[in-house]
Amino acid sequence: MANFFKALAGPGYVILNVIRGINIIVFLDTIAAGVVMLIKISMNNNFFFFEAVSHAITVIISIFLIVTELPVFEDFFIRFAPQLSKSATFVPLALIMIVMGVSLLGNLNNNDYSVDNMGLPSWRVVASAGIMAMTMGILNFMASFVFADTERSLTARHVRSHGAVADKVVDSNSSQRSFKLNTGQDGLPTYRQASVTRSAEQRSVPRFPLKVTISSSSEKTATATDPVSSSDVTRPDLAHHPAMQAANFV
């Protein structure tokens, strides 16, 4: 499988970039078709607004997809639209193109977009946009599987960007991400060491109850072991003891 992918990666770089150029042309044609239908829309009732909004959405989506096909705002798409980012497959793009093509061709069933009402040139713009969108959608869907290597997590977009060296570039990017993660983990002991130091400093400061307890114990110890303080105790006078007084009565 790896040798087969290597053989296709070189030609795939050229083929996929040609497909990218055709995709952009299809989206430009879709924008033109949406604008034409906005101009030719008829106000039969109050619901014409929603039909106009659907054509406007088609135009906006086409502009957005043109941007995804260009090597710009890559970080934005990785964060907010990963299905269309530089590491994604062509399957989401292909499905969107097929749906857009079906929608454009379905509008031709409306009398407002017939050849008589639109004119042959405008009708051809809409028809060509629908047919090309469906065709290129199917082609992108097939290319997403033909020029991919699932064993090494390589997509057709990787081949389109890097060609035959796509596997080396992806491995290099993965190594850089792993290095950044390891660097962040190595910084954790510094934070923990600072926390332990602060805790030790806090424990070294004596608290008020501890200070009272220590002073009381030292006083008791000094009283029990100091001979001078023991000699200061005065003996009572035994002459006044009741036992001695009882002897006088005998």
Secondary structure as a PSIPRED ss2 file (coil, helix, strand):
# PSIPRED VFORMAT (PSIPRED V4.0)

   1 M C   1.000  0.000  0.000
   2 A H   0.000  1.000  0.000
   3 N H   0.000  1.000  0.000
   4 F H   0.000  1.000  0.000
   5 F H   0.000  1.000  0.000
   6 K H   0.000  1.000  0.000
   7 A H   0.000  1.000  0.000
   8 L H   0.000  1.000  0.000
   9 A H   0.000  1.000  0.000
  10 G H   0.000  1.000  0.000
  11 P H   0.000  1.000  0.000
  12 G H   0.000  1.000  0.000
  13 Y H   0.000  1.000  0.000
  14 V H   0.000  1.000  0.000
  15 I H   0.000  1.000  0.000
  16 L H   0.000  1.000  0.000
  17 N H   0.000  1.000  0.000
  18 V H   0.000  1.000  0.000
  19 I H   0.000  1.000  0.000
  20 R H   0.000  1.000  0.000
  21 G H   0.000  1.000  0.000
  22 I H   0.000  1.000  0.000
  23 N H   0.000  1.000  0.000
  24 I H   0.000  1.000  0.000
  25 I H   0.000  1.000  0.000
  26 V H   0.000  1.000  0.000
  27 F H   0.000  1.000  0.000
  28 L H   0.000  1.000  0.000
  29 D H   0.000  1.000  0.000
  30 T H   0.000  1.000  0.000
  31 I H   0.000  1.000  0.000
  32 A H   0.000  1.000  0.000
  33 A H   0.000  1.000  0.000
  34 G H   0.000  1.000  0.000
  35 V H   0.000  1.000  0.000
  36 V H   0.000  1.000  0.000
  37 M H   0.000  1.000  0.000
  38 L H   0.000  1.000  0.000
  39 I H   0.000  1.000  0.000
  40 K H   0.000  1.000  0.000
  41 I C   1.000  0.000  0.000
  42 S C   1.000  0.000  0.000
  43 M C   1.000  0.000  0.000
  44 N C   1.000  0.000  0.000
  45 N C   1.000  0.000  0.000
  46 N C   1.000  0.000  0.000
  47 F C   1.000  0.000  0.000
  48 F H   0.000  1.000  0.000
  49 F H   0.000  1.000  0.000
  50 F H   0.000  1.000  0.000
  51 E H   0.000  1.000  0.000
  52 A H   0.000  1.000  0.000
  53 V H   0.000  1.000  0.000
  54 S H   0.000  1.000  0.000
  55 H H   0.000  1.000  0.000
  56 A H   0.000  1.000  0.000
  57 I H   0.000  1.000  0.000
  58 T H   0.000  1.000  0.000
  59 V H   0.000  1.000  0.000
  60 I H   0.000  1.000  0.000
  61 I H   0.000  1.000  0.000
  62 S H   0.000  1.000  0.000
  63 I H   0.000  1.000  0.000
  64 F H   0.000  1.000  0.000
  65 L H   0.000  1.000  0.000
  66 I H   0.000  1.000  0.000
  67 V H   0.000  1.000  0.000
  68 T H   0.000  1.000  0.000
  69 E H   0.000  1.000  0.000
  70 L C   1.000  0.000  0.000
  71 P C   1.000  0.000  0.000
  72 V C   1.000  0.000  0.000
  73 F C   1.000  0.000  0.000
  74 E H   0.000  1.000  0.000
  75 D H   0.000  1.000  0.000
  76 F H   0.000  1.000  0.000
  77 F H   0.000  1.000  0.000
  78 I H   0.000  1.000  0.000
  79 R H   0.000  1.000  0.000
  80 F H   0.000  1.000  0.000
  81 A C   1.000  0.000  0.000
  82 P H   0.000  1.000  0.000
  83 Q H   0.000  1.000  0.000
  84 L H   0.000  1.000  0.000
  85 S C   1.000  0.000  0.000
  86 K C   1.000  0.000  0.000
  87 S C   1.000  0.000  0.000
  88 A C   1.000  0.000  0.000
  89 T C   1.000  0.000  0.000
  90 F C   1.000  0.000  0.000
  91 V H   0.000  1.000  0.000
  92 P H   0.000  1.000  0.000
  93 L H   0.000  1.000  0.000
  94 A H   0.000  1.000  0.000
  95 L H   0.000  1.000  0.000
  96 I H   0.000  1.000  0.000
  97 M H   0.000  1.000  0.000
  98 I H   0.000  1.000  0.000
  99 V H   0.000  1.000  0.000
 100 M H   0.000  1.000  0.000
 101 G H   0.000  1.000  0.000
 102 V H   0.000  1.000  0.000
 103 S H   0.000  1.000  0.000
 104 L H   0.000  1.000  0.000
 105 L H   0.000  1.000  0.000
 106 G H   0.000  1.000  0.000
 107 N H   0.000  1.000  0.000
 108 L C   1.000  0.000  0.000
 109 N C   1.000  0.000  0.000
 110 N C   1.000  0.000  0.000
 111 N H   0.000  1.000  0.000
 112 D H   0.000  1.000  0.000
 113 Y H   0.000  1.000  0.000
 114 S C   1.000  0.000  0.000
 115 V H   0.000  1.000  0.000
 116 D H   0.000  1.000  0.000
 117 N H   0.000  1.000  0.000
 118 M H   0.000  1.000  0.000
 119 G C   1.000  0.000  0.000
 120 L H   0.000  1.000  0.000
 121 P H   0.000  1.000  0.000
 122 S H   0.000  1.000  0.000
 123 W H   0.000  1.000  0.000
 124 R H   0.000  1.000  0.000
 125 V H   0.000  1.000  0.000
 126 V H   0.000  1.000  0.000
 127 A H   0.000  1.000  0.000
 128 S H   0.000  1.000  0.000
 129 A H   0.000  1.000  0.000
 130 G H   0.000  1.000  0.000
 131 I H   0.000  1.000  0.000
 132 M H   0.000  1.000  0.000
 133 A H   0.000  1.000  0.000
 134 M H   0.000  1.000  0.000
 135 T H   0.000  1.000  0.000
 136 M H   0.000  1.000  0.000
 137 G H   0.000  1.000  0.000
 138 I H   0.000  1.000  0.000
 139 L H   0.000  1.000  0.000
 140 N H   0.000  1.000  0.000
 141 F H   0.000  1.000  0.000
 142 M H   0.000  1.000  0.000
 143 A H   0.000  1.000  0.000
 144 S H   0.000  1.000  0.000
 145 F H   0.000  1.000  0.000
 146 V H   0.000  1.000  0.000
 147 F C   1.000  0.000  0.000
 148 A C   1.000  0.000  0.000
 149 D E   0.000  0.000  1.000
 150 T H   0.000  1.000  0.000
 151 E H   0.000  1.000  0.000
 152 R H   0.000  1.000  0.000
 153 S C   1.000  0.000  0.000
 154 L E   0.000  0.000  1.000
 155 T C   1.000  0.000  0.000
 156 A H   0.000  1.000  0.000
 157 R H   0.000  1.000  0.000
 158 H H   0.000  1.000  0.000
 159 V H   0.000  1.000  0.000
 160 R H   0.000  1.000  0.000
 161 S H   0.000  1.000  0.000
 162 H H   0.000  1.000  0.000
 163 G H   0.000  1.000  0.000
 164 A H   0.000  1.000  0.000
 165 V H   0.000  1.000  0.000
 166 A H   0.000  1.000  0.000
 167 D H   0.000  1.000  0.000
 168 K H   0.000  1.000  0.000
 169 V H   0.000  1.000  0.000
 170 V H   0.000  1.000  0.000
 171 D H   0.000  1.000  0.000
 172 S H   0.000  1.000  0.000
 173 N H   0.000  1.000  0.000
 174 S H   0.000  1.000  0.000
 175 S H   0.000  1.000  0.000
 176 Q H   0.000  1.000  0.000
 177 R H   0.000  1.000  0.000
 178 S H   0.000  1.000  0.000
 179 F H   0.000  1.000  0.000
 180 K H   0.000  1.000  0.000
 181 L H   0.000  1.000  0.000
 182 N H   0.000  1.000  0.000
 183 T H   0.000  1.000  0.000
 184 G H   0.000  1.000  0.000
 185 Q H   0.000  1.000  0.000
 186 D H   0.000  1.000  0.000
 187 G C   1.000  0.000  0.000
 188 L H   0.000  1.000  0.000
 189 P H   0.000  1.000  0.000
 190 T H   0.000  1.000  0.000
 191 Y H   0.000  1.000  0.000
 192 R H   0.000  1.000  0.000
 193 Q H   0.000  1.000  0.000
 194 A H   0.000  1.000  0.000
 195 S H   0.000  1.000  0.000
 196 V H   0.000  1.000  0.000
 197 T H   0.000  1.000  0.000
 198 R H   0.000  1.000  0.000
 199 S H   0.000  1.000  0.000
 200 A H   0.000  1.000  0.000
 201 E H   0.000  1.000  0.000
 202 Q H   0.000  1.000  0.000
 203 R H   0.000  1.000  0.000
 204 S H   0.000  1.000  0.000
 205 V C   1.000  0.000  0.000
 206 P C   1.000  0.000  0.000
 207 R C   1.000  0.000  0.000
 208 F H   0.000  1.000  0.000
 209 P H   0.000  1.000  0.000
 210 L H   0.000  1.000  0.000
 211 K H   0.000  1.000  0.000
 212 V H   0.000  1.000  0.000
 213 T H   0.000  1.000  0.000
 214 I H   0.000  1.000  0.000
 215 S H   0.000  1.000  0.000
 216 S H   0.000  1.000  0.000
 217 S H   0.000  1.000  0.000
 218 S H   0.000  1.000  0.000
 219 E H   0.000  1.000  0.000
 220 K H   0.000  1.000  0.000
 221 T H   0.000  1.000  0.000
 222 A H   0.000  1.000  0.000
 223 T H   0.000  1.000  0.000
 224 A H   0.000  1.000  0.000
 225 T H   0.000  1.000  0.000
 226 D C   1.000  0.000  0.000
 227 P H   0.000  1.000  0.000
 228 V H   0.000  1.000  0.000
 229 S H   0.000  1.000  0.000
 230 S H   0.000  1.000  0.000
 231 S H   0.000  1.000  0.000
 232 D C   1.000  0.000  0.000
 233 V C   1.000  0.000  0.000
 234 T C   1.000  0.000  0.000
 235 R C   1.000  0.000  0.000
 236 P C   1.000  0.000  0.000
 237 D C   1.000  0.000  0.000
 238 L H   0.000  1.000  0.000
 239 A H   0.000  1.000  0.000
 240 H H   0.000  1.000  0.000
 241 H C   1.000  0.000  0.000
 242 P H   0.000  1.000  0.000
 243 A H   0.000  1.000  0.000
 244 M H   0.000  1.000  0.000
 245 Q H   0.000  1.000  0.000
 246 A H   0.000  1.000  0.000
 247 A H   0.000  1.000  0.000
 248 N H   0.000  1.000  0.000
 249 F C   1.000  0.000  0.000
 250 V C   1.000  0.000  0.000
